[in-house]
Amino acid sequence: MKYPALALHIGGQWLPRASGGERYVFNPADEAPLAALPLAGESELQEAAESARRGFRVWRTLSAHGRYAILRRAGELMRQRTDEIACVLTLEQGKPLAEAVREVKLSADILDFQAEEGKRLYGRTVAPRVEGILSQTVLRQPVGPVAAFTPWNFPANLPVRKLASALAAGCSVVIKPDEETPGTCMLIVQAFLDAGVPADAINMVCGDPAQVSSTLIAHPAIAKVSVTGSVAVGKLLGEQAARHVKRFTGELGGHAPVIVADDMCEGAALAFVLRSSLAAKYRNAGQVCASPIRFYLPRRHLEAFAEQFALGAQRLRLGPGSDPQTQMGPLAHARRIDDMERFVDDAVAQGARLLTGGHRVDRRGWFFEPTVFADAPASSLLMRQEPFGPIAVLRPYDTLEDAISAANALPYGLGAYAFTRDLHVAHRLAEELEAGMVGINHFGVSQPEMPFGGWKESGIGQEMGAEGVLHYTEVKTITVGVPG
């Protein structure tokens, strides 16, 4: 597995050096440095925004069908380069290679779907109500250059969501991947360029996050801000966007509940729930914004479920993502270890039962044990804040009303899940769970054709699906009257 020399793409050129200095990217599986990343300073950030302004003038004039053809070509190039991109993703982010391959392929599918949706930005004609008006038309037009910010947990999927929707709508983009996972985004940007996206229509910058965000959001060329990140970061960037009256989409953190109905707690049904839950909880080491965290079980079934869930977590094979036998890789960086220990220490101090895990793994790399708690009190950090790691907590409930109330108690509403064979219960849970995405009997709520977004503090707007493209457009009404 080979890691590339890193560069920024600004003003149509790949820059191996920049005025902001450099920082190293590390392999989370062994803590070894991979490459030096150039960091954009003020001059490069200004040029990236101006480049996006130039690129928008060119890209927006291309027909929707012309943009579609280029974006579909970019998707095909990503598929052809899947192995290369996935290897880089695993090296810098740590997830198992099989997960990285699936991420790259799904990213290409997202690109395909959004390219199609770009052809469907339909307007409409409205019948006039007064004499002398020939026509009334409503159009959707691209909003303008976009500043897009993505985190490190899905280095292919998240940049592609933003690039695909923005470019399909006719916008240009300045994309800022996380400084800990820039290589994957760099290869994806190259695929877009090779497919025919104008060089000025797609810029990629890295640097001091506060400087990059404040500079780009304030720049008069930037018309829209799109961010995926924590609730705290989303609020900060949303405030900056509001100050400059910029359009804003935020896909922020969550704290996903899982309600297991009584009819799914025995036999084959229980085995299905356990298998599905373990795979979803510890995918990408729990570093997933829609990851299940709080599991609610009927009180009489809690102990049996807890025993088997903890045993399943113990059996997961940890290792570097390059090992085909690995089921859970390392956390993405050393800070995540500190965060996990903080959640564990607080939960134990408040009387939660630690069923398994709870410690850093004694080996090189940023590995943390799959961890399961039972009965963490509502006041604990684990029950109030997103751990964003391999920690699950099991809680009992007495009635379905109690479970729904507990699931909805937090100010987050990204993903929510439930398991039941009762159709009436399924419909009730789908209706009453307060989340942008609800999965009944499965966790696969993130699909290219479906909108992805949260309620409450988990975000504003959606990505993917038809809604994803709409957020990169402005509405214009045109009225034509009779002359004279």
C-alpha positions as CSV (number, residue, x, y, z in Angstrom):
1,M,0.0,0.0,0.0
2,K,1.5,3.3,-1.2
3,Y,0.6,6.7,0.1
4,P,0.9,9.7,-2.3
5,A,2.9,12.9,-2.1
6,L,0.4,15.5,-0.9
7,A,-0.6,18.7,-2.6
8,L,-3.3,21.3,-2.6
9,H,-5.3,22.2,-5.7
10,I,-5.7,25.9,-6.1
11,G,-6.2,28.0,-9.2
12,G,-5.9,25.1,-11.5
13,Q,-2.5,23.9,-10.1
14,W,-1.4,21.2,-7.7
15,L,0.8,22.9,-5.0
16,P,3.2,20.7,-3.1
17,R,4.1,23.7,-0.9
18,A,2.1,26.6,0.5
19,S,2.6,29.7,2.7
20,G,0.9,28.1,5.8
21,G,3.7,25.6,6.4
22,E,3.1,21.9,6.7
23,R,2.0,19.1,9.0
24,Y,2.4,15.4,8.9
25,V,-0.3,12.9,8.2
26,F,0.0,9.7,10.3
27,N,-1.1,6.1,10.0
28,P,-3.4,5.4,13.0
29,A,-2.6,1.7,12.9
30,D,1.1,2.2,13.7
31,E,1.5,5.9,14.4
32,A,4.0,6.2,11.6
33,P,4.2,9.4,9.5
34,L,2.8,9.0,6.0
35,A,3.6,12.3,4.3
36,A,3.9,16.0,4.8
37,L,0.7,18.0,4.0
38,P,1.2,21.6,2.7
39,L,-1.1,24.1,4.5
40,A,-2.7,27.0,2.8
41,G,-2.1,30.5,4.2
42,E,-4.1,33.7,3.6
43,S,-2.9,34.2,0.0
44,E,-3.8,30.6,-1.1
45,L,-7.2,30.8,0.5
46,Q,-7.9,34.1,-1.2
47,E,-6.8,32.6,-4.5
48,A,-8.9,29.5,-4.0
49,A,-12.0,31.6,-3.5
50,E,-11.3,33.7,-6.6
51,S,-10.6,30.6,-8.6
52,A,-14.0,29.3,-7.5
53,R,-15.5,32.5,-8.7
54,R,-13.9,32.1,-12.1
55,G,-14.8,28.4,-12.3
56,F,-18.5,29.1,-11.5
57,R,-18.7,31.5,-14.5
58,V,-17.6,28.6,-16.7
59,W,-19.2,25.6,-15.1
60,R,-22.7,27.1,-14.7
61,T,-22.9,27.8,-18.5
62,L,-22.5,24.2,-19.3
63,S,-25.9,22.5,-19.9
64,A,-27.2,20.1,-17.2
65,H,-26.7,17.2,-19.7
66,G,-23.1,18.3,-20.2
67,R,-22.4,18.4,-16.5
68,Y,-24.1,15.0,-16.2
69,A,-21.8,13.4,-18.7
70,I,-18.7,14.8,-17.0
71,L,-19.8,13.7,-13.5
72,R,-20.8,10.2,-14.7
73,R,-17.3,10.0,-16.2
74,A,-15.8,11.0,-12.8
75,G,-17.8,8.2,-11.1
76,E,-16.4,5.7,-13.6
77,L,-12.9,6.9,-13.0
78,M,-13.4,6.5,-9.2
79,R,-14.6,2.9,-9.8
80,Q,-11.6,2.1,-12.0
81,R,-9.3,3.6,-9.2
82,T,-11.2,2.0,-6.3
83,D,-8.2,-0.1,-5.1
84,E,-5.8,2.8,-5.1
85,I,-8.2,5.2,-3.4
86,A,-9.3,2.6,-0.8
87,C,-5.7,1.8,0.1
88,V,-4.9,5.5,0.7
89,L,-8.1,5.8,2.8
90,T,-7.2,2.9,5.0
91,L,-3.6,4.1,5.5
92,E,-4.7,7.6,6.7
93,Q,-8.0,6.8,8.4
94,G,-7.6,3.3,9.7
95,K,-10.8,1.5,8.8
96,P,-10.6,-2.1,7.4
97,L,-9.8,-2.2,3.7
98,A,-13.1,-3.9,2.9
99,E,-14.9,-1.0,4.5
100,A,-12.8,1.4,2.5
101,V,-13.6,-0.3,-0.8
102,R,-17.3,-0.2,0.0
103,E,-17.0,3.5,0.8
104,V,-15.3,4.3,-2.5
105,K,-17.8,2.3,-4.5
106,L,-20.8,3.9,-2.7
107,S,-19.3,7.3,-3.3
108,A,-19.3,6.6,-7.0
109,D,-22.9,5.6,-6.7
110,I,-23.7,8.9,-4.9
111,L,-22.0,10.8,-7.8
112,D,-24.1,8.9,-10.4
113,F,-27.4,9.7,-8.6
114,Q,-26.6,13.3,-8.0
115,A,-25.5,13.7,-11.6
116,E,-28.9,12.4,-12.7
117,E,-30.7,14.8,-10.3
118,G,-28.9,17.7,-11.8
119,K,-30.9,17.1,-15.0
120,R,-34.1,17.3,-13.0
121,L,-33.9,20.8,-11.5
122,Y,-37.3,21.5,-13.0
123,G,-39.0,24.9,-12.9
124,R,-42.7,25.5,-13.3
125,T,-45.1,27.8,-15.0
126,V,-47.8,29.5,-12.9
127,A,-51.0,30.8,-14.4
128,P,-51.3,34.6,-14.1
129,R,-54.1,36.1,-12.0
130,V,-54.2,39.5,-13.7
131,E,-54.7,40.8,-17.2
132,G,-51.5,41.8,-19.1
133,I,-49.2,39.1,-17.8
134,L,-48.0,36.7,-20.4
135,S,-46.2,34.2,-18.2
136,Q,-45.0,33.5,-14.7
137,T,-42.1,31.1,-14.3
138,V,-40.2,29.7,-11.4
139,L,-36.7,28.6,-12.0
140,R,-33.9,27.0,-9.9
141,Q,-30.4,28.3,-10.6
142,P,-27.0,27.4,-9.0
143,V,-26.4,29.4,-5.8
144,G,-22.8,30.1,-6.6
145,P,-19.3,29.1,-5.3
146,V,-19.5,26.8,-2.3
147,A,-17.1,26.4,0.6
148,A,-17.4,22.7,1.8
149,F,-15.9,21.3,5.0
150,T,-15.6,17.6,5.7
151,P,-14.3,15.5,8.6
152,W,-12.0,12.5,8.8
153,N,-14.4,9.6,9.4
154,F,-15.5,9.1,5.8
155,P,-12.8,10.7,3.7
156,A,-14.3,9.5,0.3
157,N,-18.1,9.5,1.0
158,L,-18.4,12.9,2.6
159,P,-16.4,15.0,0.1
160,V,-18.2,13.3,-2.8
161,R,-21.6,14.1,-1.3
162,K,-20.8,17.8,-1.4
163,L,-18.9,17.8,-4.6
164,A,-21.5,15.8,-6.5
165,S,-24.5,17.8,-5.4
166,A,-22.8,21.2,-5.8
167,L,-21.3,20.4,-9.2
168,A,-24.6,18.8,-10.4
169,A,-26.4,22.0,-9.6
170,G,-23.9,24.1,-11.5
171,C,-21.9,25.4,-8.6
172,S,-18.1,25.5,-8.2
173,V,-16.5,24.3,-5.0
174,V,-13.7,24.9,-2.6
175,I,-13.4,21.7,-0.6
176,K,-11.6,21.4,2.7
177,P,-11.0,17.8,3.8
178,D,-9.7,17.1,7.3
179,E,-6.0,17.7,7.6
180,E,-5.7,14.1,9.0
181,T,-7.2,12.5,5.9
182,P,-6.3,14.6,2.8
183,G,-5.0,11.9,0.5
184,T,-8.3,10.3,-0.3
185,C,-9.9,13.7,-1.2
186,M,-6.9,14.5,-3.3
187,L,-7.3,11.4,-5.5
188,I,-11.1,12.1,-5.8
189,V,-10.5,15.7,-6.9
190,Q,-8.0,14.3,-9.5
191,A,-10.8,12.0,-10.8
192,F,-13.1,15.0,-11.2
193,L,-10.4,16.9,-13.1
194,D,-9.6,14.0,-15.3
195,A,-13.2,13.6,-16.1
196,G,-13.4,17.2,-17.4
197,V,-14.5,19.4,-14.6
198,P,-12.9,22.8,-15.3
199,A,-9.8,23.3,-13.1
200,D,-11.1,26.5,-11.5
201,A,-14.4,24.8,-10.6
202,I,-12.9,22.6,-8.0
203,N,-10.3,23.8,-5.5
204,M,-9.0,21.7,-2.5
205,V,-7.4,23.4,0.5
206,C,-6.1,22.4,3.9
207,G,-4.7,24.6,6.7
208,D,-5.5,25.9,10.1
209,P,-9.2,25.0,10.4
210,A,-10.2,28.3,12.0
211,Q,-8.4,30.4,9.5
212,V,-9.7,28.4,6.5
213,S,-13.3,28.5,7.6
214,S,-13.3,32.2,8.6
215,T,-11.5,33.3,5.5
216,L,-13.6,31.3,3.0
217,I,-17.0,32.0,4.7
218,A,-16.3,35.8,4.8
219,H,-15.0,35.9,1.2
220,P,-17.5,37.7,-1.1
221,A,-17.1,35.1,-3.8
222,I,-18.5,32.3,-1.6
223,A,-22.3,32.0,-1.7
224,K,-22.9,28.9,0.3
225,V,-21.4,26.9,3.1
226,S,-21.8,23.2,3.6
227,V,-20.3,21.4,6.6
228,T,-20.3,17.9,8.0
229,G,-19.0,17.8,11.6
230,S,-19.8,17.9,15.3
231,V,-22.7,20.0,16.6
232,A,-20.2,22.4,18.2
233,V,-18.4,23.0,14.9
234,G,-21.6,23.2,13.0
235,K,-22.9,25.9,15.3
236,L,-19.7,27.9,14.9
237,L,-19.7,27.8,11.1
238,G,-23.4,28.3,10.9
239,E,-23.1,31.5,13.0
240,Q,-20.3,32.7,10.6
241,A,-22.4,31.9,7.6
242,A,-25.4,33.7,9.1
243,R,-23.3,36.8,9.8
244,H,-22.5,37.0,6.1
245,V,-26.0,35.9,5.0
246,K,-24.6,32.8,3.3
247,R,-26.7,29.8,2.5
248,F,-25.9,27.0,5.0
249,T,-26.2,23.2,5.1
250,G,-25.1,21.4,8.2
251,E,-24.9,17.6,8.7
252,L,-23.9,17.4,12.4
253,G,-23.6,14.9,15.1
254,G,-26.1,12.5,16.6
255,H,-26.7,10.1,19.5
256,A,-28.8,7.4,17.8
257,P,-31.2,5.3,19.9
258,V,-32.2,1.7,19.2
259,I,-35.5,0.4,20.5
260,V,-35.7,-3.4,20.5
261,A,-39.4,-4.5,20.9
262,D,-40.3,-7.4,23.0
263,D,-41.1,-9.6,20.0
264,M,-37.4,-9.4,18.9
265,C,-35.8,-10.6,22.1
266,E,-35.7,-14.4,21.7
267,G,-34.6,-17.1,19.2
268,A,-33.7,-16.2,15.6
269,A,-35.1,-12.7,16.0
270,L,-32.7,-12.0,18.8
271,A,-29.8,-13.4,16.9
272,F,-30.7,-11.1,14.0
273,V,-30.8,-8.1,16.2
274,L,-27.5,-8.9,17.9
275,R,-25.7,-9.6,14.6
276,S,-27.0,-6.4,13.0
277,S,-26.4,-4.2,16.1
278,L,-22.8,-5.4,16.6
279,A,-21.9,-4.8,12.9
280,A,-23.5,-1.3,12.9
281,K,-22.1,-0.2,16.3
282,Y,-18.5,-1.1,15.7
283,R,-18.3,-0.3,12.0
284,N,-15.5,2.3,11.5
285,A,-14.8,1.8,15.3
286,G,-18.0,3.6,16.0
287,Q,-16.8,6.8,14.3
288,V,-20.0,7.3,12.5
289,C,-22.4,10.2,13.1
290,A,-25.4,7.9,12.7
291,S,-23.9,5.1,14.7
292,P,-26.2,3.4,17.2
293,I,-25.3,4.3,20.8
294,R,-28.2,3.9,23.2
295,F,-29.9,0.5,23.1
296,Y,-33.3,0.2,24.8
297,L,-34.4,-3.3,25.8
298,P,-37.5,-4.6,27.6
299,R,-36.5,-4.9,31.3
300,R,-37.0,-8.6,31.4
301,H,-34.7,-9.2,28.5
302,L,-31.9,-6.8,29.3
303,E,-29.5,-9.1,31.1
304,A,-29.7,-11.9,28.4
305,F,-29.2,-9.3,25.6
306,A,-26.4,-7.6,27.5
307,E,-24.5,-10.9,28.0
308,Q,-24.6,-11.8,24.4
309,F,-23.9,-8.3,23.1
310,A,-20.9,-8.0,25.3
311,L,-19.6,-11.4,24.2
312,G,-20.0,-10.4,20.6
313,A,-18.0,-7.2,21.2
314,Q,-15.3,-9.2,22.9
315,R,-14.9,-11.5,19.9
316,L,-14.3,-8.7,17.4
317,R,-10.9,-9.0,15.8
318,L,-8.9,-5.7,16.1
319,G,-6.0,-4.9,13.9
320,P,-4.7,-2.7,11.1
321,G,-7.1,-2.1,8.3
322,S,-4.7,-3.7,5.8
323,D,-5.2,-7.1,7.5
324,P,-8.1,-8.9,5.8
325,Q,-9.0,-10.6,9.1
326,T,-9.5,-7.2,10.9
327,Q,-13.1,-6.5,11.9
328,M,-12.4,-3.2,13.7
329,G,-9.5,-0.9,13.1
330,P,-7.9,1.8,15.2
331,L,-9.4,5.2,16.1
332,A,-8.4,7.9,13.7
333,H,-6.1,9.8,16.0
334,A,-4.6,9.9,19.5
335,R,-7.2,12.5,20.7
336,R,-9.9,9.9,20.3
337,I,-8.3,7.6,22.8
338,D,-8.3,10.5,25.4
339,D,-12.0,11.1,24.6
340,M,-13.0,7.4,25.0
341,E,-11.2,7.3,28.4
342,R,-13.0,10.4,29.5
343,F,-16.4,8.8,28.7
344,V,-15.5,5.6,30.4
345,D,-14.1,7.2,33.5
346,D,-17.2,9.4,33.9
347,A,-19.7,6.5,33.3
348,V,-17.9,4.3,35.9
349,A,-17.7,7.1,38.4
350,Q,-21.5,7.6,38.1
351,G,-22.3,4.0,38.7
352,A,-22.7,2.5,35.2
353,R,-21.9,-1.2,34.8
354,L,-18.9,-1.8,32.5
355,L,-19.7,-5.1,30.8
356,T,-16.6,-5.3,28.6
357,G,-13.8,-3.2,27.2
358,G,-13.1,0.3,28.5
359,H,-9.4,0.5,27.9
360,R,-6.8,1.4,25.3
361,V,-5.3,-1.7,23.7
362,D,-1.7,-2.4,24.7
363,R,-0.2,-2.2,21.2
364,R,1.2,0.3,18.8
365,G,-1.5,2.3,17.1
366,W,-4.6,4.1,18.4
367,F,-6.7,1.1,19.3
368,F,-9.5,1.1,21.9
369,E,-11.4,-1.9,23.1
370,P,-15.0,-2.4,21.9
371,T,-16.9,-1.2,25.0
372,V,-20.3,-2.0,26.4
373,F,-22.0,-0.4,29.4
374,A,-25.3,-1.1,31.1
375,D,-27.5,1.3,33.1
376,A,-25.4,4.4,32.6
377,P,-27.4,7.2,34.4
378,A,-28.9,10.0,32.4
379,S,-26.5,12.5,33.9
380,S,-23.4,10.7,32.5
381,L,-21.5,12.1,29.6
382,L,-22.2,8.9,27.7
383,M,-25.9,9.5,27.8
384,R,-25.7,13.2,27.0
385,Q,-22.8,13.6,24.5
386,E,-21.9,11.7,21.4
387,P,-18.9,9.4,22.2
388,F,-18.1,9.0,18.5
389,G,-16.2,5.8,19.2
390,P,-16.7,2.1,20.0
391,I,-18.9,2.5,23.1
392,A,-22.5,1.3,23.5
393,V,-24.8,1.6,26.4
394,L,-27.8,-0.7,27.2
395,R,-30.8,0.6,29.1
396,P,-34.1,-1.1,30.2
397,Y,-37.6,0.1,29.5
398,D,-41.0,-0.9,30.9
399,T,-43.4,0.3,28.2
400,L,-43.0,1.3,24.6
401,E,-44.0,4.9,25.6
402,D,-41.1,4.9,28.1
403,A,-38.7,3.8,25.3
404,I,-39.9,6.4,22.8
405,S,-39.7,9.1,25.4
406,A,-36.1,8.2,26.4
407,A,-35.1,7.9,22.7
408,N,-36.4,11.4,22.0
409,A,-35.0,13.0,25.2
410,L,-31.8,14.4,23.8
411,P,-31.4,17.5,21.6
412,Y,-30.1,15.4,18.7
413,G,-32.1,13.8,15.9
414,L,-29.9,12.3,13.1
415,G,-30.5,8.6,13.1
416,A,-32.9,6.4,15.1
417,Y,-33.5,2.7,14.9
418,A,-36.0,0.0,16.0
419,F,-36.6,-3.7,15.7
420,T,-40.0,-5.3,15.7
421,R,-42.1,-7.8,13.7
422,D,-45.3,-6.0,14.7
423,L,-46.5,-3.8,11.8
424,H,-48.5,-1.5,14.1
425,V,-45.5,-1.0,16.4
426,A,-43.2,-0.4,13.4
427,H,-45.5,2.3,12.1
428,R,-45.8,3.9,15.5
429,L,-42.0,4.0,16.0
430,A,-41.4,5.4,12.5
431,E,-43.9,8.2,13.2
432,E,-42.9,9.1,16.7
433,L,-39.1,8.8,16.7
434,E,-37.7,12.3,16.3
435,A,-34.9,11.9,13.8
436,G,-34.2,12.8,10.2
437,M,-33.6,9.1,9.4
438,V,-35.4,6.1,11.0
439,G,-34.4,2.5,10.2
440,I,-36.8,-0.2,11.1
441,N,-35.2,-3.7,11.3
442,H,-32.0,-2.4,9.7
443,F,-29.3,0.3,10.1
444,G,-28.7,1.1,6.4
445,V,-30.4,4.5,6.3
446,S,-27.6,6.2,4.2
447,Q,-28.2,5.4,0.6
448,P,-27.4,7.5,-2.5
449,E,-31.0,8.0,-3.5
450,M,-32.2,8.9,0.0
451,P,-31.8,12.3,1.7
452,F,-29.4,12.3,4.7
453,G,-29.9,14.9,7.3
454,G,-30.9,15.5,10.9
455,W,-33.5,17.1,13.1
456,K,-33.0,19.4,16.1
457,E,-29.3,20.1,16.8
458,S,-28.2,17.4,14.4
459,G,-28.4,19.6,11.4
460,I,-30.0,21.9,8.8
461,G,-30.8,20.6,5.4
462,Q,-30.1,17.3,3.7
463,E,-27.4,15.7,1.5
464,M,-27.9,13.1,-1.2
465,G,-31.2,12.3,-2.9
466,A,-33.2,15.0,-4.8
467,E,-33.1,17.2,-1.7
468,G,-29.3,17.3,-1.7
469,V,-29.1,19.0,-5.1
470,L,-31.9,21.5,-4.3
471,H,-29.9,22.9,-1.4
472,Y,-27.3,24.2,-3.9
473,T,-29.8,26.2,-5.9
474,E,-31.6,29.5,-5.6
475,V,-35.2,30.1,-6.6
476,K,-36.0,32.8,-9.2
477,T,-39.4,34.0,-10.2
478,I,-39.8,35.5,-13.7
479,T,-42.9,37.4,-14.8
480,V,-43.3,38.7,-18.3
481,G,-46.0,41.3,-19.1
482,V,-47.5,42.6,-22.3
483,P,-45.3,45.5,-23.6
484,G,-46.9,49.0,-24.0
